[in-house]
Amino acid sequence: VDLFSIEPRHTDWFPDLERVAQMVEFLPAQHSIPHKPTGELSFRIYYPNNMSDVLLNYGDNREVIRKLDSLFNLKHLGDECDWDEISVTSHASPEGMYFKNDSLARERLIKFQHYLSQRYNLPGYSLKKRWIAEHWDGLVEILNKSHVYYKQQVLDIIHTIDIFEGREGALLRLYSGLPYIEMEAEMFPLLRYTEIRIKYKPASDKKEIHYTHFDELSLD
């Protein structure tokens, strides 16, 4: 069974695209590439809770995969840029047991790495890989951009109580658990993703794969 062609029977929830846009770094569209271009492209694949397969019908995943297909299936696209580094990081949201979230994030990484190796030919590139069991930094970023009434109390708990010393329990007790329920519904889904970052630099004669029109790959 091709895990990466599986489509969900139904979609209970997927991130609001405006919210996702705040979390994803896009490369500004350009009509021309500088003489010595450097920078990076960033793409994110989102998952339903407790899932690790790439579901094309979930959120904006199909469009993201289409962009990656266009990017990696082309062999020679210009004379100014080529890839410098490709990194993949998978995340899980923080609810529940840490060991379960760690396993889930790792499984997302393994399956996405398999997807890249099976679908694309990427010889000679340094693929950096890591997984983050509970994406608390991402939650802090979302909270800092929000105006929820419990913002500061939650940030204080995150910054002062360790994961293994009762952080989640303290959040569940805050205002009888109402902030936790809201975060679990509205914020945690934005923490369940795999991100691929592709750094590029001025082309050298030793590289074979080049890309010039990076603006066509931006998601905005």
Secondary structure, DSSP 4 states (H G I P E B T S, - for coil): --GGG---S--S----HHHHHHHS--PPP-SS--SS--EEEEEEEE--TT--S--TTSTTHHHHHHHHHHHHS-S---SSEEEEEEEEEEE--SSS-HHHHHHHHHHHHHHHHHHHHHH---TT--EEEEEESS-HHHHHHHHHH---TTHHHHHHHHHHS-GGGTHHHHHHHGGGGHHHHHHHHHTGGGG-EEEEEEEEEE--TT---B---GGGG---
